[in-house]
Amino acid sequence: MKNILKYVAIGALGIGLFFDKYLGRWIVNMIDNPDTRINNGKPYIQTYSKNCDTIRLS
């Protein structure tokens, strides 16, 4: 019985670590950073390119 409890505890720890590392981080990323996948920089391209210096490599 003692070994069964030990193996169940190790298995539960492994499952918990898996869900924390992959599923938990994915859920937090979806909640905290919902707009990081949206690229809304198109209106700023002209302003950025006008303020940039030209670098030439010889």
N, CA, C and O atoms as a Tripos MOL2 file, in Angstrom:
@<TRIPOS>MOLECULE
protein
  232   231    58     0     0
PROTEIN
NO_CHARGES

@<TRIPOS>ATOM
      1 N           0.8240   -1.2040    0.0000 N.3       1 MET1
      2 CA          0.0000    0.0000    0.0000 C.3       1 MET1
      3 C           0.8600    1.2570    0.0000 C.2       1 MET1
      4 O           0.5220    2.2620   -0.6250 O.2       1 MET1
      5 N           1.9800    1.1790    0.7150 N.am      2 LYS2
      6 CA          2.8560    2.3330    0.7990 C.3       2 LYS2
      7 C           3.4470    2.6690   -0.5730 C.2       2 LYS2
      8 O           3.5700    3.8410   -0.9270 O.2       2 LYS2
      9 N           3.8130    1.6360   -1.3470 N.am      3 ASN3
     10 CA          4.3670    1.8680   -2.6780 C.3       3 ASN3
     11 C           3.3270    2.4160   -3.6400 C.2       3 ASN3
     12 O           3.6490    3.2400   -4.4960 O.2       3 ASN3
     13 N           2.0860    1.9690   -3.5120 N.am      4 ILE4
     14 CA          1.0290    2.4640   -4.3890 C.3       4 ILE4
     15 C           0.8140    3.9500   -4.1630 C.2       4 ILE4
     16 O           0.6830    4.7090   -5.1240 O.2       4 ILE4
     17 N           0.7770    4.3710   -2.9190 N.am      5 LEU5
     18 CA          0.6100    5.7930   -2.6220 C.3       5 LEU5
     19 C           1.7900    6.6130   -3.1430 C.2       5 LEU5
     20 O           1.6170    7.7370   -3.6120 O.2       5 LEU5
     21 N           2.9790    6.0410   -3.0540 N.am      6 LYS6
     22 CA          4.1630    6.7460   -3.5530 C.3       6 LYS6
     23 C           4.0820    6.9290   -5.0680 C.2       6 LYS6
     24 O           4.3830    8.0070   -5.5810 O.2       6 LYS6
     25 N           3.6790    5.8900   -5.7770 N.am      7 TYR7
     26 CA          3.5850    5.9760   -7.2370 C.3       7 TYR7
     27 C           2.4520    6.8950   -7.6800 C.2       7 TYR7
     28 O           2.5760    7.6000   -8.6820 O.2       7 TYR7
     29 N           1.3660    6.8870   -6.9490 N.am      8 VAL8
     30 CA          0.2580    7.7940   -7.2600 C.3       8 VAL8
     31 C           0.6830    9.2410   -7.0320 C.2       8 VAL8
     32 O           0.3410   10.1220   -7.8210 O.2       8 VAL8
     33 N           1.4270    9.4880   -5.9570 N.am      9 ALA9
     34 CA          1.8930   10.8500   -5.6740 C.3       9 ALA9
     35 C           2.8650   11.3220   -6.7490 C.2       9 ALA9
     36 O           2.8050   12.4750   -7.1740 O.2       9 ALA9
     37 N           3.7600   10.4420   -7.1910 N.am     10 ILE10
     38 CA          4.7160   10.8160   -8.2450 C.3      10 ILE10
     39 C           3.9830   11.0740   -9.5570 C.2      10 ILE10
     40 O           4.3120   12.0180  -10.2750 O.2      10 ILE10
     41 N           2.9970   10.2460   -9.8720 N.am     11 GLY11
     42 CA          2.2000   10.4520  -11.0810 C.3      11 GLY11
     43 C           1.4140   11.7520  -11.0370 C.2      11 GLY11
     44 O           1.3470   12.4770  -12.0300 O.2      11 GLY11
     45 N           0.8200   12.0480   -9.8910 N.am     12 ALA12
     46 CA          0.0670   13.2960   -9.7480 C.3      12 ALA12
     47 C           0.9850   14.5030   -9.8710 C.2      12 ALA12
     48 O           0.6100   15.5190  -10.4570 O.2      12 ALA12
     49 N           2.1870   14.3910   -9.3190 N.am     13 LEU13
     50 CA          3.1550   15.4790   -9.4480 C.3      13 LEU13
     51 C           3.5430   15.6820  -10.9130 C.2      13 LEU13
     52 O           3.6390   16.8170  -11.3790 O.2      13 LEU13
     53 N           3.7660   14.5890  -11.6360 N.am     14 GLY14
     54 CA          4.1120   14.6960  -13.0530 C.3      14 GLY14
     55 C           2.9940   15.3090  -13.8690 C.2      14 GLY14
     56 O           3.2400   16.1510  -14.7320 O.2      14 GLY14
     57 N           1.7710   14.8940  -13.6020 N.am     15 ILE15
     58 CA          0.6260   15.4650  -14.3270 C.3      15 ILE15
     59 C           0.4700   16.9440  -13.9800 C.2      15 ILE15
     60 O           0.1900   17.7590  -14.8580 O.2      15 ILE15
     61 N           0.6490   17.2900  -12.7160 N.am     16 GLY16
     62 CA          0.5560   18.6960  -12.3150 C.3      16 GLY16
     63 C           1.6250   19.5530  -12.9560 C.2      16 GLY16
     64 O           1.3480   20.6780  -13.3740 O.2      16 GLY16
     65 N           2.8460   19.0390  -13.0430 N.am     17 LEU17
     66 CA          3.9140   19.7890  -13.6940 C.3      17 LEU17
     67 C           3.6460   19.9690  -15.1780 C.2      17 LEU17
     68 O           3.9200   21.0310  -15.7370 O.2      17 LEU17
     69 N           3.1140   18.9400  -15.8150 N.am     18 PHE18
     70 CA          2.7850   19.0440  -17.2380 C.3      18 PHE18
     71 C           1.7400   20.1180  -17.4750 C.2      18 PHE18
     72 O           1.9060   20.9660  -18.3520 O.2      18 PHE18
     73 N           0.6540   20.0890  -16.6920 N.am     19 PHE19
     74 CA         -0.4030   21.0720  -16.8830 C.3      19 PHE19
     75 C           0.0620   22.4740  -16.5120 C.2      19 PHE19
     76 O          -0.3790   23.4440  -17.1290 O.2      19 PHE19
     77 N           0.9300   22.6050  -15.5310 N.am     20 ASP20
     78 CA          1.4420   23.9200  -15.1630 C.3      20 ASP20
     79 C           2.3190   24.4730  -16.2690 C.2      20 ASP20
     80 O           2.2300   25.6520  -16.6120 O.2      20 ASP20
     81 N           3.1620   23.6260  -16.8250 N.am     21 LYS21
     82 CA          4.1210   24.1220  -17.8140 C.3      21 LYS21
     83 C           3.4720   24.4630  -19.1410 C.2      21 LYS21
     84 O           3.7910   25.4930  -19.7330 O.2      21 LYS21
     85 N           2.5800   23.6340  -19.6130 N.am     22 TYR22
     86 CA          2.0180   23.8370  -20.9420 C.3      22 TYR22
     87 C           0.6290   24.4530  -20.9210 C.2      22 TYR22
     88 O           0.4190   25.5250  -21.4890 O.2      22 TYR22
     89 N          -0.2950   23.8090  -20.2930 N.am     23 LEU23
     90 CA         -1.6760   24.2810  -20.3060 C.3      23 LEU23
     91 C          -1.8570   25.5470  -19.4700 C.2      23 LEU23
     92 O          -2.5580   26.4710  -19.8820 O.2      23 LEU23
     93 N          -1.2370   25.5880  -18.3160 N.am     24 GLY24
     94 CA         -1.3670   26.7600  -17.4510 C.3      24 GLY24
     95 C          -0.7810   28.0090  -18.0750 C.2      24 GLY24
     96 O          -1.3920   29.0760  -18.0220 O.2      24 GLY24
     97 N           0.3940   27.8860  -18.6630 N.am     25 ARG25
     98 CA          1.0090   29.0490  -19.3110 C.3      25 ARG25
     99 C           0.2070   29.5030  -20.5160 C.2      25 ARG25
    100 O           0.1230   30.7020  -20.7830 O.2      25 ARG25
    101 N          -0.3900   28.5610  -21.2560 N.am     26 TRP26
    102 CA         -1.2030   28.9200  -22.4110 C.3      26 TRP26
    103 C          -2.4410   29.6970  -21.9660 C.2      26 TRP26
    104 O          -2.8160   30.6910  -22.5890 O.2      26 TRP26
    105 N          -3.0710   29.2350  -20.8810 N.am     27 ILE27
    106 CA         -4.2690   29.9210  -20.3840 C.3      27 ILE27
    107 C          -3.9260   31.3170  -19.8860 C.2      27 ILE27
    108 O          -4.6520   32.2690  -20.1740 O.2      27 ILE27
    109 N          -2.8290   31.4550  -19.1440 N.am     28 VAL28
    110 CA         -2.4280   32.7720  -18.6510 C.3      28 VAL28
    111 C          -2.0770   33.6910  -19.8130 C.2      28 VAL28
    112 O          -2.4050   34.8770  -19.7790 O.2      28 VAL28
    113 N          -1.4220   33.1700  -20.8320 N.am     29 ASN29
    114 CA         -1.0740   33.9790  -21.9980 C.3      29 ASN29
    115 C          -2.3260   34.4550  -22.7250 C.2      29 ASN29
    116 O          -2.3720   35.5920  -23.1950 O.2      29 ASN29
    117 N          -3.3270   33.6090  -22.8240 N.am     30 MET30
    118 CA         -4.5650   34.0150  -23.4950 C.3      30 MET30
    119 C          -5.3110   35.0760  -22.6860 C.2      30 MET30
    120 O          -5.9430   35.9610  -23.2620 O.2      30 MET30
    121 N          -5.2440   34.9940  -21.3610 N.am     31 ILE31
    122 CA         -5.9580   35.9610  -20.5140 C.3      31 ILE31
    123 C          -5.1950   37.2830  -20.4280 C.2      31 ILE31
    124 O          -5.7880   38.3520  -20.5670 O.2      31 ILE31
    125 N          -3.8780   37.2110  -20.1990 N.am     32 ASP32
    126 CA         -3.0990   38.4290  -19.9870 C.3      32 ASP32
    127 C          -2.7450   39.1560  -21.2820 C.2      32 ASP32
    128 O          -2.7420   40.3870  -21.3110 O.2      32 ASP32
    129 N          -2.4510   38.4300  -22.3360 N.am     33 ASN33
    130 CA         -1.9700   39.0490  -23.5750 C.3      33 ASN33
    131 C          -2.8770   38.6980  -24.7520 C.2      33 ASN33
    132 O          -2.4340   38.0170  -25.6770 O.2      33 ASN33
    133 N          -4.1260   39.1410  -24.7430 N.am     34 PRO34
    134 CA         -5.0040   38.7450  -25.8350 C.3      34 PRO34
    135 C          -4.6850   39.4300  -27.1520 C.2      34 PRO34
    136 O          -5.0680   38.9240  -28.2070 O.2      34 PRO34
    137 N          -3.9940   40.5670  -27.1260 N.am     35 ASP35
    138 CA         -3.7650   41.3050  -28.3680 C.3      35 ASP35
    139 C          -2.3420   41.1930  -28.8890 C.2      35 ASP35
    140 O          -1.9750   41.9400  -29.7960 O.2      35 ASP35
    141 N          -1.5310   40.2990  -28.3590 N.am     36 THR36
    142 CA         -0.1520   40.2060  -28.8290 C.3      36 THR36
    143 C          -0.0530   39.5480  -30.1970 C.2      36 THR36
    144 O           0.9570   39.6990  -30.8830 O.2      36 THR36
    145 N          -1.0880   38.8200  -30.6000 N.am     37 ARG37
    146 CA         -1.0550   38.1760  -31.9080 C.3      37 ARG37
    147 C          -1.5580   39.1010  -33.0130 C.2      37 ARG37
    148 O          -1.5010   38.7320  -34.1860 O.2      37 ARG37
    149 N          -2.0420   40.2800  -32.6740 N.am     38 ILE38
    150 CA         -2.5730   41.2190  -33.6590 C.3      38 ILE38
    151 C          -1.4850   42.2180  -34.0120 C.2      38 ILE38
    152 O          -0.9600   42.9080  -33.1380 O.2      38 ILE38
    153 N          -1.1490   42.2940  -35.2880 N.am     39 ASN39
    154 CA         -0.1430   43.2440  -35.7520 C.3      39 ASN39
    155 C          -0.8740   44.4800  -36.2580 C.2      39 ASN39
    156 O          -1.4560   44.4640  -37.3430 O.2      39 ASN39
    157 N          -0.8440   45.5410  -35.4770 N.am     40 ASN40
    158 CA         -1.5360   46.7610  -35.8690 C.3      40 ASN40
    159 C          -0.5420   47.8940  -36.1300 C.2      40 ASN40
    160 O          -0.8270   49.0480  -35.8110 O.2      40 ASN40
    161 N           0.5960   47.5810  -36.6940 N.am     41 GLY41
    162 CA          1.6050   48.5960  -36.9580 C.3      41 GLY41
    163 C           1.5480   49.1900  -38.3540 C.2      41 GLY41
    164 O           2.3760   50.0340  -38.6970 O.2      41 GLY41
    165 N           0.5840   48.7660  -39.1680 N.am     42 LYS42
    166 CA          0.5090   49.2480  -40.5490 C.3      42 LYS42
    167 C           0.3620   50.7670  -40.6570 C.2      42 LYS42
    168 O           0.9890   51.3550  -41.5380 O.2      42 LYS42
    169 N          -0.4250   51.4340  -39.8160 N.am     43 PRO43
    170 CA         -0.5370   52.8940  -39.9460 C.3      43 PRO43
    171 C           0.7510   53.6490  -39.5970 C.2      43 PRO43
    172 O           0.8810   54.8240  -39.9420 O.2      43 PRO43
    173 N           1.6890   53.0070  -38.9290 N.am     44 TYR44
    174 CA          2.8910   53.6880  -38.4730 C.3      44 TYR44
    175 C           4.0920   53.4510  -39.3800 C.2      44 TYR44
    176 O           5.1860   53.9240  -39.0700 O.2      44 TYR44
    177 N           3.9270   52.7390  -40.4810 N.am     45 ILE45
    178 CA          5.0540   52.4100  -41.3480 C.3      45 ILE45
    179 C           5.6710   53.6660  -41.9560 C.2      45 ILE45
    180 O           6.8940   53.8090  -41.9640 O.2      45 ILE45
    181 N           4.8570   54.5620  -42.4540 N.am     46 GLN46
    182 CA          5.3730   55.7810  -43.0910 C.3      46 GLN46
    183 C           6.1270   56.6490  -42.0850 C.2      46 GLN46
    184 O           7.2080   57.1470  -42.3990 O.2      46 GLN46
    185 N           5.5910   56.8360  -40.9090 N.am     47 THR47
    186 CA          6.2530   57.6360  -39.8830 C.3      47 THR47
    187 C           7.5830   57.0110  -39.4830 C.2      47 THR47
    188 O           8.5780   57.7200  -39.3300 O.2      47 THR47
    189 N           7.6090   55.7180  -39.3140 N.am     48 TYR48
    190 CA          8.8300   55.0220  -38.9280 C.3      48 TYR48
    191 C           9.8850   55.1170  -40.0120 C.2      48 TYR48
    192 O          11.0520   55.3790  -39.7190 O.2      48 TYR48
    193 N           9.4930   54.9090  -41.2580 N.am     49 SER49
    194 CA         10.4770   54.9410  -42.3450 C.3      49 SER49
    195 C          11.0170   56.3510  -42.5770 C.2      49 SER49
    196 O          12.1590   56.4940  -43.0140 O.2      49 SER49
    197 N          10.2350   57.3940  -42.2990 N.am     50 LYS50
    198 CA         10.7280   58.7680  -42.4440 C.3      50 LYS50
    199 C          11.7480   59.1010  -41.3600 C.2      50 LYS50
    200 O          12.6560   59.8950  -41.6040 O.2      50 LYS50
    201 N          11.6250   58.5220  -40.1820 N.am     51 ASN51
    202 CA         12.5300   58.8110  -39.0740 C.3      51 ASN51
    203 C          13.7730   57.9260  -39.0570 C.2      51 ASN51
    204 O          14.6640   58.1350  -38.2330 O.2      51 ASN51
    205 N          13.8470   56.9580  -39.9380 N.am     52 CYS52
    206 CA         14.9870   56.0500  -39.9580 C.3      52 CYS52
    207 C          16.1340   56.6340  -40.7720 C.2      52 CYS52
    208 O          15.9130   57.3260  -41.7660 O.2      52 CYS52
    209 N          17.3460   56.3520  -40.3480 N.am     53 ASP53
    210 CA         18.5330   56.7530  -41.1010 C.3      53 ASP53
    211 C          18.9220   55.6270  -42.0600 C.2      53 ASP53
    212 O          18.6210   54.4570  -41.8250 O.2      53 ASP53
    213 N          19.5870   56.0050  -43.1280 N.am     54 THR54
    214 CA         20.0540   55.0140  -44.0910 C.3      54 THR54
    215 C          21.4440   54.5370  -43.6650 C.2      54 THR54
    216 O          22.3370   55.3470  -43.4160 O.2      54 THR54
    217 N          21.6130   53.2580  -43.5860 N.am     55 ILE55
    218 CA         22.9010   52.6710  -43.2320 C.3      55 ILE55
    219 C          23.3930   51.9010  -44.4500 C.2      55 ILE55
    220 O          22.6790   51.0560  -44.9910 O.2      55 ILE55
    221 N          24.6090   52.1950  -44.8750 N.am     56 ARG56
    222 CA         25.1720   51.4990  -46.0200 C.3      56 ARG56
    223 C          26.4110   50.7380  -45.5700 C.2      56 ARG56
    224 O          27.3060   51.2880  -44.9290 O.2      56 ARG56
    225 N          26.4350   49.4860  -45.9180 N.am     57 LEU57
    226 CA         27.5880   48.6560  -45.5990 C.3      57 LEU57
    227 C          28.4350   48.4800  -46.8540 C.2      57 LEU57
    228 O          27.9260   48.1200  -47.9160 O.2      57 LEU57
    229 N          29.7340   48.7400  -46.7200 N.am     58 SER58
    230 CA         30.6070   48.5970  -47.8910 C.3      58 SER58
    231 C          31.4570   47.3710  -47.7460 C.2      58 SER58
    232 O          32.2620   47.0710  -48.6270 O.2      58 SER58
@<TRIPOS>BOND
     1     1     2 1
     2     2     3 1
     3     3     4 2
     4     3     5 am
     5     5     6 1
     6     6     7 1
     7     7     8 2
     8     7     9 am
     9     9    10 1
    10    10    11 1
    11    11    12 2
    12    11    13 am
    13    13    14 1
    14    14    15 1
    15    15    16 2
    16    15    17 am
    17    17    18 1
    18    18    19 1
    19    19    20 2
    20    19    21 am
    21    21    22 1
    22    22    23 1
    23    23    24 2
    24    23    25 am
    25    25    26 1
    26    26    27 1
    27    27    28 2
    28    27    29 am
    29    29    30 1
    30    30    31 1
    31    31    32 2
    32    31    33 am
    33    33    34 1
    34    34    35 1
    35    35    36 2
    36    35    37 am
    37    37    38 1
    38    38    39 1
    39    39    40 2
    40    39    41 am
    41    41    42 1
    42    42    43 1
    43    43    44 2
    44    43    45 am
    45    45    46 1
    46    46    47 1
    47    47    48 2
    48    47    49 am
    49    49    50 1
    50    50    51 1
    51    51    52 2
    52    51    53 am
    53    53    54 1
    54    54    55 1
    55    55    56 2
    56    55    57 am
    57    57    58 1
    58    58    59 1
    59    59    60 2
    60    59    61 am
    61    61    62 1
    62    62    63 1
    63    63    64 2
    64    63    65 am
    65    65    66 1
    66    66    67 1
    67    67    68 2
    68    67    69 am
    69    69    70 1
    70    70    71 1
    71    71    72 2
    72    71    73 am
    73    73    74 1
    74    74    75 1
    75    75    76 2
    76    75    77 am
    77    77    78 1
    78    78    79 1
    79    79    80 2
    80    79    81 am
    81    81    82 1
    82    82    83 1
    83    83    84 2
    84    83    85 am
    85    85    86 1
    86    86    87 1
    87    87    88 2
    88    87    89 am
    89    89    90 1
    90    90    91 1
    91    91    92 2
    92    91    93 am
    93    93    94 1
    94    94    95 1
    95    95    96 2
    96    95    97 am
    97    97    98 1
    98    98    99 1
    99    99   100 2
   100    99   101 am
   101   101   102 1
   102   102   103 1
   103   103   104 2
   104   103   105 am
   105   105   106 1
   106   106   107 1
   107   107   108 2
   108   107   109 am
   109   109   110 1
   110   110   111 1
   111   111   112 2
   112   111   113 am
   113   113   114 1
   114   114   115 1
   115   115   116 2
   116   115   117 am
   117   117   118 1
   118   118   119 1
   119   119   120 2
   120   119   121 am
   121   121   122 1
   122   122   123 1
   123   123   124 2
   124   123   125 am
   125   125   126 1
   126   126   127 1
   127   127   128 2
   128   127   129 am
   129   129   130 1
   130   130   131 1
   131   131   132 2
   132   131   133 am
   133   133   134 1
   134   134   135 1
   135   135   136 2
   136   135   137 am
   137   137   138 1
   138   138   139 1
   139   139   140 2
   140   139   141 am
   141   141   142 1
   142   142   143 1
   143   143   144 2
   144   143   145 am
   145   145   146 1
   146   146   147 1
   147   147   148 2
   148   147   149 am
   149   149   150 1
   150   150   151 1
   151   151   152 2
   152   151   153 am
   153   153   154 1
   154   154   155 1
   155   155   156 2
   156   155   157 am
   157   157   158 1
   158   158   159 1
   159   159   160 2
   160   159   161 am
   161   161   162 1
   162   162   163 1
   163   163   164 2
   164   163   165 am
   165   165   166 1
   166   166   167 1
   167   167   168 2
   168   167   169 am
   169   169   170 1
   170   170   171 1
   171   171   172 2
   172   171   173 am
   173   173   174 1
   174   174   175 1
   175   175   176 2
   176   175   177 am
   177   177   178 1
   178   178   179 1
   179   179   180 2
   180   179   181 am
   181   181   182 1
   182   182   183 1
   183   183   184 2
   184   183   185 am
   185   185   186 1
   186   186   187 1
   187   187   188 2
   188   187   189 am
   189   189   190 1
   190   190   191 1
   191   191   192 2
   192   191   193 am
   193   193   194 1
   194   194   195 1
   195   195   196 2
   196   195   197 am
   197   197   198 1
   198   198   199 1
   199   199   200 2
   200   199   201 am
   201   201   202 1
   202   202   203 1
   203   203   204 2
   204   203   205 am
   205   205   206 1
   206   206   207 1
   207   207   208 2
   208   207   209 am
   209   209   210 1
   210   210   211 1
   211   211   212 2
   212   211   213 am
   213   213   214 1
   214   214   215 1
   215   215   216 2
   216   215   217 am
   217   217   218 1
   218   218   219 1
   219   219   220 2
   220   219   221 am
   221   221   222 1
   222   222   223 1
   223   223   224 2
   224   223   225 am
   225   225   226 1
   226   226   227 1
   227   227   228 2
   228   227   229 am
   229   229   230 1
   230   230   231 1
   231   231   232 2
@<TRIPOS>SUBSTRUCTURE
     1 MET1         2 RESIDUE 1 A MET
     2 LYS2         6 RESIDUE 1 A LYS
     3 ASN3        10 RESIDUE 1 A ASN
     4 ILE4        14 RESIDUE 1 A ILE
     5 LEU5        18 RESIDUE 1 A LEU
     6 LYS6        22 RESIDUE 1 A LYS
     7 TYR7        26 RESIDUE 1 A TYR
     8 VAL8        30 RESIDUE 1 A VAL
     9 ALA9        34 RESIDUE 1 A ALA
    10 ILE10       38 RESIDUE 1 A ILE
    11 GLY11       42 RESIDUE 1 A GLY
    12 ALA12       46 RESIDUE 1 A ALA
    13 LEU13       50 RESIDUE 1 A LEU
    14 GLY14       54 RESIDUE 1 A GLY
    15 ILE15       58 RESIDUE 1 A ILE
    16 GLY16       62 RESIDUE 1 A GLY
    17 LEU17       66 RESIDUE 1 A LEU
    18 PHE18       70 RESIDUE 1 A PHE
    19 PHE19       74 RESIDUE 1 A PHE
    20 ASP20       78 RESIDUE 1 A ASP
    21 LYS21       82 RESIDUE 1 A LYS
    22 TYR22       86 RESIDUE 1 A TYR
    23 LEU23       90 RESIDUE 1 A LEU
    24 GLY24       94 RESIDUE 1 A GLY
    25 ARG25       98 RESIDUE 1 A ARG
    26 TRP26      102 RESIDUE 1 A TRP
    27 ILE27      106 RESIDUE 1 A ILE
    28 VAL28      110 RESIDUE 1 A VAL
    29 ASN29      114 RESIDUE 1 A ASN
    30 MET30      118 RESIDUE 1 A MET
    31 ILE31      122 RESIDUE 1 A ILE
    32 ASP32      126 RESIDUE 1 A ASP
    33 ASN33      130 RESIDUE 1 A ASN
    34 PRO34      134 RESIDUE 1 A PRO
    35 ASP35      138 RESIDUE 1 A ASP
    36 THR36      142 RESIDUE 1 A THR
    37 ARG37      146 RESIDUE 1 A ARG
    38 ILE38      150 RESIDUE 1 A ILE
    39 ASN39      154 RESIDUE 1 A ASN
    40 ASN40      158 RESIDUE 1 A ASN
    41 GLY41      162 RESIDUE 1 A GLY
    42 LYS42      166 RESIDUE 1 A LYS
    43 PRO43      170 RESIDUE 1 A PRO
    44 TYR44      174 RESIDUE 1 A TYR
    45 ILE45      178 RESIDUE 1 A ILE
    46 GLN46      182 RESIDUE 1 A GLN
    47 THR47      186 RESIDUE 1 A THR
    48 TYR48      190 RESIDUE 1 A TYR
    49 SER49      194 RESIDUE 1 A SER
    50 LYS50      198 RESIDUE 1 A LYS
    51 ASN51      202 RESIDUE 1 A ASN
    52 CYS52      206 RESIDUE 1 A CYS
    53 ASP53      210 RESIDUE 1 A ASP
    54 THR54      214 RESIDUE 1 A THR
    55 ILE55      218 RESIDUE 1 A ILE
    56 ARG56      222 RESIDUE 1 A ARG
    57 LEU57      226 RESIDUE 1 A LEU
    58 SER58      230 RESIDUE 1 A SER
